[in-house]
Amino acid sequence: MGIMKKLGFSILEAIQLQPGSTRMEIFENCKTVFSFHGGWGDFKRMLSILIADDLVDRHVNPDPGLDTFCLTVEGISLVDPE
């Protein structure tokens, strides 16, 4: 499996485990739970792609560091196809 595909699934699974997490919390979960060794830049790019592909929903907060993320119906069906 390609690195970007692996990172995408790690992000989706991290969001599924803790919906409503901030971007930094998701990044930390990817590093600890899913052993992601990529950088912050790769993570932000992939999260943006997942948002653009309508797999992740971003809940905007007036403080950009506190925006929260959750899976859309499409994201849930990709991570948990049952």
C-alpha positions as CSV (number, residue, x, y, z in Angstrom):
1,M,0.0,0.0,0.0
2,G,1.3,3.5,-0.9
3,I,2.4,5.9,1.8
4,M,-0.2,8.5,1.0
5,K,-3.0,5.8,0.9
6,K,-1.7,4.5,4.3
7,L,-1.7,8.0,5.7
8,G,-5.2,8.7,4.5
9,F,-6.6,5.6,6.1
10,S,-4.7,6.4,9.3
11,I,-6.3,9.8,9.4
12,L,-9.8,8.4,8.8
13,E,-9.3,5.7,11.5
14,A,-8.0,8.3,14.0
15,I,-11.0,10.5,13.3
16,Q,-13.4,7.5,13.7
17,L,-11.8,6.7,17.1
18,Q,-12.2,10.2,18.4
19,P,-14.7,12.3,16.4
20,G,-14.6,16.0,17.1
21,S,-10.9,16.0,17.5
22,T,-8.7,19.0,16.5
23,R,-6.1,18.7,13.8
24,M,-3.2,18.4,16.3
25,E,-5.1,15.6,18.3
26,I,-5.7,13.7,15.1
27,F,-2.0,14.1,14.1
28,E,-0.8,12.8,17.5
29,N,-3.2,9.9,17.3
30,C,-1.8,9.0,13.9
31,K,1.7,9.0,15.3
32,T,1.0,7.0,18.5
33,V,-1.8,4.6,17.5
34,F,-1.1,4.0,13.9
35,S,2.7,4.5,13.9
36,F,2.7,7.2,11.3
37,H,6.2,8.6,10.8
38,G,5.4,11.3,8.3
39,G,5.7,15.0,8.9
40,W,3.1,17.7,9.8
41,G,3.1,19.0,6.2
42,D,2.2,15.6,4.7
43,F,-0.5,15.2,7.3
44,K,-2.1,18.6,6.5
45,R,-2.0,18.0,2.8
46,M,-3.7,14.6,3.2
47,L,-6.3,16.0,5.6
48,S,-7.1,18.7,3.0
49,I,-7.5,16.1,0.3
50,L,-9.9,14.1,2.5
51,I,-11.9,17.2,3.2
52,A,-12.0,18.1,-0.6
53,D,-13.1,14.5,-1.4
54,D,-16.0,14.9,1.1
55,L,-14.7,12.1,3.4
56,V,-14.1,14.4,6.4
57,D,-16.2,17.3,7.6
58,R,-14.5,20.3,9.2
59,H,-16.4,22.2,11.9
60,V,-15.0,25.8,11.8
61,N,-14.2,27.5,15.1
62,P,-13.3,31.3,15.3
63,D,-9.9,30.1,16.6
64,P,-8.5,28.1,13.6
65,G,-6.5,25.9,16.0
66,L,-9.7,24.6,17.5
67,D,-11.5,23.5,14.4
68,T,-12.8,20.0,14.8
69,F,-13.2,17.2,12.3
70,C,-15.5,14.2,11.9
71,L,-16.2,11.7,9.2
72,T,-18.9,12.1,6.7
73,V,-21.2,9.3,5.7
74,E,-18.9,8.5,2.8
75,G,-15.9,8.5,5.1
76,I,-17.6,6.2,7.6
77,S,-18.5,3.8,4.8
78,L,-14.9,3.7,3.6
79,V,-13.4,3.0,7.0
80,D,-16.2,0.7,8.2
81,P,-17.9,-0.8,5.2
82,E,-20.4,-3.0,7.3
